[in-house]
Amino acid sequence: MSKVVVKAYTISLDGFGAGPNQSLDNPMGTGCEKLHAWMFPTKMFQRMIGKDSGSEGIDNDFAEKSMQNNGAWIMGRNMFGPIRGPWPNDEWKGWWGPNPPYHVPVFVLTKHEREPLTMEGDTTFYFVTDGIESALEQAKKAANGKDIRIGGGASTIRQFLQAGLVDEMHLVVSPIFIGQGEHLFSDLDLPKLGFTETEMIQGEKGVHIIAKKK
């Protein structure tokens, strides 16, 4: 049975998942240069960018696990690209080149219609304009019993949490402060939403938190 999960989502010590002033040249925003320092050296990430190297250990174990059993992804438009407002054309095809790392259907939340985008490696981006429930319904059909992974940004994850739709979260706390930007926990009462079981594992460059509903 499909689970709705957040995997390997990194936040700062003060709870931010991205900084202000996100752009094409600075996709994570100001102050976030070291936010994902736990993942970049791992064997999983290095393999993703075409290199035969990388570190092993707890951080890599979690990075590898985050890419397993995903039958579909849902992400916000900001995670797909830096363009705002109506799509000017179909030239932007994501941050990841012709063969994105997803290899499953990906449902992108947006207010502006766009035709599906088929990429190499079995990744197809579908642009959903009628809300998170519609995206989840489509993702469940596509996932064929595997997990539905909710990607960034923080606003997208918050929407699914507020609606009570997330079953499990894996968060990584990076030892930096950002100070401003996209805060993951704004207006959330996680115990009230059912997240009362937590586990903490210290990695090499981040703390891994597993949060589950009881």
Summary of the structure (lengths in Angstrom):
residues: 214
radius of gyration: 16.5
end to end distance: 17.5
largest distance: 45.6
contacts: 657
relative contact order: 0.24
helix: 20%
strand: 29%
